[in-house]
Amino acid sequence: MAGVATGGGSTVERAVRWERSRLRHQEALGAAGILPGRARQRLRYRCLTPAGPLVRAAAALGLAGYAGWALLGYATGADMMRVAGLALLLLVLATNRASVTEAGLSSDVLGVRQVTSFGFVPLWAVQEVARGRRPAGWPRARRYGGAWPGLARVHVRYVDQHGQDRVRSAWVRDPERYAETVRGGPGSRGPTRRLGR
């Protein structure tokens, strides 16, 4: 049957509900700001994580390349310090924040947080949450962040605005609390699976 999505109404109804949830989520993120104390009061969960592995590798490679250029005599020590400062600024601006509000969850990047949040999923669309490895039989996941000491991988299975089964994976601190918050509280959306890392 055309236009019908699994898990709650037609595709159009789901898309409208999804967009309303996304706007409420964006509003909550805007009100929370970046400062930790303020964000803690306004968000159900928040976790700052370092820039992803691709950004870290690009910064390191650029810095190493410029250092080689400087060793050949084409740049001064001051130039090297400026480039190191730019690499550090890139890493700070690429810091991720995994956020959960009353409306949904997302990852936003510090440097572009006023523009968009990435991987938004409304809480009403969440089907199941699993820690560690992605369970067998789940769709391939969109990944956010990367491995880092103190972070654990959490997978969220949901039905998107078009009725498709999807998975979103993120590296977060305190994965039990994150999973509980995504499910909406104790026992509200089924058990969290715990699999090996």
C-alpha positions in Angstrom: 0.0 0.0 0.0 1.6 3.3 -1.1 2.5 6.0 1.4 2.0 3.7 4.5 4.9 3.4 7.0 5.3 0.9 9.7 5.0 2.0 13.3 2.5 4.8 13.3 0.6 6.4 10.4 1.3 7.3 6.9 4.7 8.5 5.6 3.4 12.1 5.5 2.1 11.9 9.1 5.4 10.5 10.3 7.4 13.1 8.4 5.3 16.0 9.9 5.6 14.5 13.4 9.3 14.0 12.9 9.8 17.6 11.8 7.9 18.9 14.8 10.0 16.8 17.1 13.2 18.0 15.4 12.2 21.7 15.9 11.4 21.1 19.6 14.8 19.4 19.9 16.6 22.2 18.2 14.8 24.7 20.4 15.9 22.8 23.6 19.5 22.7 22.3 19.5 26.4 21.6 18.2 27.1 25.1 20.8 24.8 26.7 23.8 26.5 25.0 27.3 25.1 25.3 28.2 25.9 28.9 28.1 22.7 30.9 26.1 23.9 33.9 23.4 25.3 31.8 23.2 22.3 29.4 23.0 19.9 32.4 19.9 21.7 33.6 18.1 21.8 30.3 19.1 18.5 28.6 18.1 15.0 29.7 21.6 13.8 28.7 24.6 15.5 27.3 28.1 14.3 26.7 31.0 16.1 25.1 33.3 13.9 23.0 36.4 14.7 21.0 36.4 15.3 17.3 36.0 12.1 15.2 38.9 10.1 14.0 38.8 11.6 10.5 39.2 15.1 11.8 41.9 14.1 14.3 43.8 12.3 11.6 43.5 15.3 9.2 44.7 17.7 11.9 47.7 15.5 12.7 48.6 14.9 9.1 48.3 18.6 8.2 50.5 19.5 11.2 53.1 16.9 10.4 53.2 18.0 6.8 53.7 21.6 7.7 56.4 20.6 10.2 58.2 18.9 7.3 57.8 22.0 5.2 59.3 24.1 8.1 62.2 21.7 8.5 63.1 22.3 4.8 63.4 26.0 5.7 60.2 27.3 4.1 58.5 28.4 7.3 59.5 30.0 10.6 58.9 28.9 14.2 56.2 31.6 14.4 54.5 30.1 11.3 54.6 26.7 12.9 53.0 28.0 16.1 50.2 29.6 14.0 49.5 26.3 12.2 49.6 24.4 15.5 47.1 26.9 16.9 44.8 26.5 13.9 45.0 22.7 14.2 44.0 23.0 17.9 41.2 25.4 17.0 39.9 22.9 14.4 39.9 20.1 17.1 38.0 22.3 19.6 35.4 23.4 17.0 34.9 19.8 15.9 34.1 18.7 19.4 30.9 16.6 19.4 28.0 16.7 21.9 25.7 13.8 22.1 22.4 15.3 23.4 19.1 13.9 24.5 16.1 16.2 25.0 12.4 15.5 25.7 11.9 15.4 22.0 14.8 13.4 20.7 18.5 12.7 20.4 21.3 14.0 18.2 25.0 14.8 17.8 25.9 18.4 17.3 29.3 19.8 16.4 30.5 22.8 18.5 31.6 24.8 15.4 28.3 24.4 13.5 25.8 23.8 16.3 23.7 26.9 15.4 23.3 25.5 11.8 22.2 21.9 12.4 22.3 18.8 14.6 23.3 15.6 13.0 21.6 12.3 13.2 18.4 13.5 14.9 16.1 10.8 16.0 12.8 11.5 17.9 12.4 9.4 21.0 9.0 8.2 19.8 10.7 6.4 16.9 13.2 4.5 19.0 12.6 0.7 19.0 15.6 -0.8 20.9 18.9 0.2 22.4 22.1 -2.0 22.6 25.6 -1.5 24.0 28.8 -2.8 22.6 28.8 -4.5 19.2 25.8 -4.0 16.9 23.5 -7.0 17.3 23.2 -9.5 14.4 20.3 -8.8 12.1 20.3 -5.0 12.7 20.7 -2.7 9.8 24.1 -1.1 9.2 24.6 1.9 11.5 25.4 5.5 10.9 28.3 6.3 13.2 28.9 9.3 15.3 32.2 10.0 17.1 35.0 7.4 17.5 36.7 5.2 20.1 38.3 7.2 22.9 39.2 6.3 26.5 36.2 6.4 28.7 33.7 6.2 25.9 31.5 3.2 25.0 29.5 2.4 21.9 25.7 2.5 22.0 23.4 1.6 19.1 19.9 2.9 18.8 17.5 1.1 16.5 14.6 3.2 15.2 12.1 3.6 12.4 12.8 6.7 10.3 10.3 9.3 8.9 9.9 7.1 5.8 9.1 4.0 7.8 12.6 2.4 7.2 14.4 0.4 9.9 17.6 2.2 10.8 20.4 2.2 13.4 22.4 5.1 14.8 25.6 4.4 16.7 27.4 6.8 19.0 30.4 6.7 21.4 29.3 8.2 24.7 30.3 8.4 28.4 28.0 6.6 30.9 26.3 4.4 28.3 23.8 2.9 30.7 22.5 6.4 31.5 22.4 7.3 27.8 20.5 4.1 26.9 18.1 4.7 29.8 17.5 8.3 28.8 16.9 7.4 25.1 14.4 4.8 26.2 12.6 7.5 28.2 13.1 6.2 31.7 13.1 2.9 33.6 11.4 0.1 31.7 9.5 2.4 29.2 10.9 0.9 26.0 12.2 -2.6 26.7 15.5 -3.8 27.9 19.0 -2.6 26.8 21.0 -5.4 25.2 24.6 -5.6 26.4 27.0 -7.2 23.9 30.7 -7.5 23.8 32.7 -4.5 22.7 
